[in-house]
């Protein structure tokens, strides 16, 4: 069986998307490729975002491969599944360019996981994968007659949507060390969330754990990357060693929450690599922060979200520390790590003057606390479910309308007011001939 895995060339004009615009390693495709090849399949991974491939060039490359299965994602990479562009414009345009190319269309990503019916309809796809896709893609080498025995997929049959089971969760301990083409790695000049120095060599992304034991209201992870699991440490270190051997000097751990792990950090102390993480600062002690810095961490993105206990409780943060203690812990982190950020969200419960005072206090110690960012009610997040119930086929439209109606100022990454989905998406991608 021949599988083509497509990461389209992403553009974000008019989108509420506030993630990074640079290309990142599509880790989900890296794992999927390794598992598919181990099962005896041929795999072509086309990263049109990394190679800046126009639709025609991307289509030509895939057409020459003549795939039996064509996989497309609805988010730039695993790193941004929890904050994906709400609109499906980019995968729609990619699939339109691929119209005459053979192969069953498989859609993966947050839209397929949370609103599979809408994703199938908008993309004119054959089957959607619910949840993490790596292991399920191997099963989808089976003929359509066997789909009834495959869990964690959705498809239309007899005019009705068939949903088989809940979201898939991979066996993280069994995932292999990834290897990437050295030429592709050389294109990854971006160091995600690094601000202490300009890149001198390529950067990369790595995953140590997946999922999070917390359930903050704003985090859309319930339908994918939910339960906390770790990869095998030898595989992670093997992967990092391979990246370093290919010239990578910085890796970013895409873990939803990078928890303190003495075995990992002590192993990184011995390696010539720098790294960045996203974490909760209340989970780190002073000795572990010292080890984190000694291991090579140069960037911490710490989710604080609100400067009041009431605001953090509203967001179900379950923080162990007071606001003053959080500030002290951030200051301690800055003693060991060059760049420390405290993330703030617009919870509606914080006094703007107090926010500015707290931000100014941290800035005296060289810590960046951003202006509170408006929260998009991502379908599948606890906040969305509490407000509207389970996500249906209009969930992304509903969330976008509420977001645009509720805020007049948005993320500082957006240079214009975001546009509604009706203006961003094609009415329907043209059906294949």
N, C-alpha and C positions, 0 to 999 in steps of 0.2 A: 504494500500500500504506500502511496506517495502523499505526504502531508506538507502543505505549504502553510507556514505560520507568518502572518502579516502584522507588523506594527506600522500603521499608516503614518504619513507625514502630517504631524499635528499642527493645526493653526487654531488660534483662540480669539479671533476678532469677534467682539460682541458678547463673549462668554463671561460668566461669573467666575470661571476657573481662576483660582488664585495660587495654584501650584507652580513649580518651576517650569519654564518653557524649554529648557535645554534637553537634549536627548539623554536618556538614562538606560542602563542595561535592562532589557526586558527579562527579568529573572524568571518569570512564569514560563516564558518560551524556552529559556535555557534548560530548565528542569524538564519541560515537556519533550524537548528535542532529545535529551539524554534517555528518557524513559521510552520514547518511541523507537529510537535507534536500537536500544537494548532488546526491544520486542521484534526487531527485524524489519522495521519500516524505513523508507527513505524520507529524509526531512530537508526542506529548504526553509531557512529563516530569513525573511526579507524585512530589514529594519529601514523602512523608507524615511523615518524621522532622522535617524542617524546619518543616512547617506543623502538626505535632502532630495529624494527621488520624486519627481513629478508623477502624476497618475499614469501617464503614458509609459514612462520608464519602468515604474513599478509593475504595471500590467504586463509589459513585454517580458520582464524577468520571470514572472510567475507563469505566464503562458508557455514559455519555453520549457518549464519544468513539467507541465501537464499534470497537475495534482488530481488525486482522487478525493482529497479532503482539503478544503481551504478554510483556515481558521483566522478570524479577525477579532481584535480586542476592542472594547469600548472605552478604554482609559490608557493614557500614555505608558504606564508601567505599573507593576504592583505597588510601587511607592505611592501612587496617587489613586488607587482604587477607592480609598475612603473619602477622597475629595475630587472626584472625577468631573470633567465637564458635563453638565446635565444634558446638553444637546448631543445628538448622534450625527451631526453634519459631516464630520471627517470620515467616519467609517461608511456613511452613506455614499459620499463622493468616491471613496476608494472602491466600493463594491460596484458602483455604476461603471467605473472605468474597467472593472474586471468582468463586465457583463457576459462577453462571449467565452471567457475562460472556463474550462470544464471543472467539475469538482463540487461535491456536496459542501454547502456553506455552513460553517459552525461558528457561532458567536459566543465569546467568553467575555468576562468582565463584570463590573458592578451592575450594569443595566440588565444583562442577561440573568444575573443572580437574583436581583430584586424585583424586576418587572419583565419576566421572560416573554410574556405575550406581546407587550409593546415593542420589545427589542426585535422579536421575530417579525412583527408586522412592519416596523419602520425599515428594517434592513433586508426584508424579503429573504430571510435566512431559513435553512432547513431545520436546524436544531440549536438550542441554547444550552450551555452548561451552567448549572447552578452551583455557585461556590467556587472553590479552588479547582483549577481545570486540569492539572498535570496528569493525574491518574485517569480521569474520565476520558481525556482525549485518546488514550491508548484503547479504552473500551470501545470508542466510537469508530474503530477500524472495522467493527462488525457491520454486516448489512442491516438495512433498515428493519427487516423482519425481526431482528433480535433486539430492537430498541426497548421493547417492553421489559426486558430483563436488565437494562442498564439503569442504575440509580443516578439521581442528581442531573437529570436532563429534562428539557421541555421541548415539545414539538406539536405541530398541528396535524391532526388526523381526523378525517371525516368532517372537517370544518370546526372541530373543537380542539381547544388547547389541552394537551396531555402533559401533566407534570408528574415526573417519576421521582418521588422521595424529596428529601430536603437538601440543603447545600452540602456539597462535598467538602471534606476536610482531609488533607493529605497526611500521610505518615511522614512527618518531618524527619524523623530519625533515619528514614531509609533514603532520603534524597541524596544524590551523589554530589561530589565536588564538581562545580561547573568549570568548563574551559571555554574561552572565547577566542575568536580569531584575532591574532596579534594586530592585523591591519585595522580591524574594527576598534580595538582598544586604543590604538593610537589616535583615533578620531575623538575619543572621550576626553577632551581637554578640560571640560567643566568639572569642578570639584563641588559637589552639591553641599550647599549650606556651609561653605568655608569662607571665612573673611579675614583670617589672620595674615595671609600671604597670597601672592599671586601664584597660580599653578606653574610648575616647572616641568611637569611630566603628567601623563594621563591620570585620570581618576576613574573610579569604578564604584559599583554598588554591590553589597553583600548582605546576606540574610543569616542571622544567627538564630533568631526565634520568630515565631509567627503567632499572631493573636495577642490578646490582652486580657488579664484577669478582671479588669474594671469595665464598667458599662456606663461611661459618661453619656449624657443625653445627646450630645452633638455628634458623636462618633458613629458613622455608618459602617459598622463592621459585623453586624449580627448575621448577615447572609453570606459572609466570606471572611476569612482571616479572623475568626472569632476566638475559639478556645486557644489558650496559651500553650505552645509546644516549642521544644528546642530541636535544632538539628544536632547531629552528632558532631562533637567538637573536632575530632580528627578530620572530618570532611570539610568543615569550615576552615580549619587551618591549612589544609591541603589546597583549598580554593584560593585563599589569600596568598599562599606561597606561589601559586601559579601566576597570579596577577602581578605580584612583585617581580617575578622572573621575567615577565613581559613588559616591565618598565613602569608599572603603576606605582605612584607614590602616596596616594590617598584613597581610602575607601569610606563609603558612607553606609552605615548599618541601617537598612530600611525598616527594621523591627518597629512594630507599632509602639512598643515600649521596651527600651533597652534596659533590662534589669541588671543589677549588680551581679557579676559572675567572676569570682576570683580566678577559677581555672582559665577562663578565656583571657582575662586581662593579664594574668601572669605570663601566658603564652605570647601575648602581643608585645610585652616588654622586650622579649627576645627578638622581635622582628623589626625590620627597618621599614615601617609603614606608619602613616598618620591616618587618623579616622575621625569621623563625626557621628553623633548619635542624637536620637530624640528620646526623651525620658521624662520621668517625674522626679523632681529634685528631692521630694520628701522621702524617697526610698533610699537615698544615699547617705552614708555616714561620712564623717571627715576622713577616716583612714581609707575608705573605698574611693573617695574623690581624689585623694592623693595618688592612689594606685591607678585610677582612671587616667590622670594626667601623665603619670610615668609610663603608662602603656602606649601613649602616643595620641591621646584624644586632643584635638585642637578645636572642637566645636560641640557645644551642647545646646540643643533646642529643648527647653523645659516647659512643659505645659502647666502654667499656673491658672490661666483662664480668667480668674476673678480675684480682686484684692480684698474681698470680704468673705467671711465664713458663710454668710447667707447666700452670696453669689455662687460659691463653690458647691454648697449643698443643693442649690437650684439646678446645678449642672451634674449633680451626682458624682462629684469628684472624690468624695470620701477621703479628703486630705488628712494626713496625720498631724500636720503642723499648723500653727497659727500663721497669719500673714507676716508677722514680724519674724517668726522662725524660718519661714520660706525665704525671706530676704536674707537672713543670716546664712542660710544654706547656699543660696546663690552666690553670695559674696565669698564663701569658703570655696566654692567650685572655681570661681574666677582666680583664686590664688594658684590653681594648678592647670587650668585650661585657658588658652588665649581668648576664645570667644564664647560667651555665655549669653543666651537669649531667654527671656521670660515671655512666653506667649500669653497674650491677653485676648479675650473674646468679649463682644458686646453682649453682656448678660442681662442688661436692663436694670441691674440692682446696684451698680457702682456709681458713686458720685464722681462726675468728670474731674472736679477740682482735686479730689483725693487721688484719683488715678494719676493725674499729672504730678502730684506731690510724690507719690510712690515711684513713678518712673524717674523723676528727677533724682531721688535718693539713690536708686540703683545706678543711674548714669554716673554718679560721682565715683563709683567703683569700677567703671568701665563695662557695665552690664547693660545690654540693650533690652528694653521692654517696649514692645511695639504698641502703637495706638490700638485700642480694642477693635477687633475685626468683626463686622456683622456675621452672624451665624446663618449659613444656608441650611434649611431643614432637609437634609438628604433623606430621600426615601430609604427606609430600612433602619434608620437611626431610631433610638428610643424616643428622641424628641418628636420626630415625625409621627411615630406610632401613637404617642400619647395625644397628639393633636388631631390626627385624622384617621387613625386605625391602620390596618395593614395596607401596604402599598398596592394600588391597583394600576391599571393601564394608563391612568391620567396622573400618576403620582409625581412625575417629574414636572409636568405642566403646572400642577397645583403648587408644588414647592416653589417653582420659579415665580409664579404670580404673587405668592405671599411674600417672598423675598423682595421683589421689586416694589410691592405696595408698602412694605414695612420700613424700608430704608431709603434715604436720599443720598447717603455717602457709602462708598463700598471700599473694598481693598485698595491699597495704594498701588497695586499692580494693574489696576484697571484705569485706562486713560479716558474712558468714556462710559456712559451709563450702559449696563448690560441690556441685551435685547431679549424679548420673550422667545420661547422655543418655536413658536409659530413662524417667526422671522428667520430663525437660524437653521431649522431643519428643512430638508426637502419633504414634500408632501408624502412621497413614497419613492424609494429607489425603484427604478424600472426593473420589471421582472426579466429574468434571463430568457433568452430565446432558445 
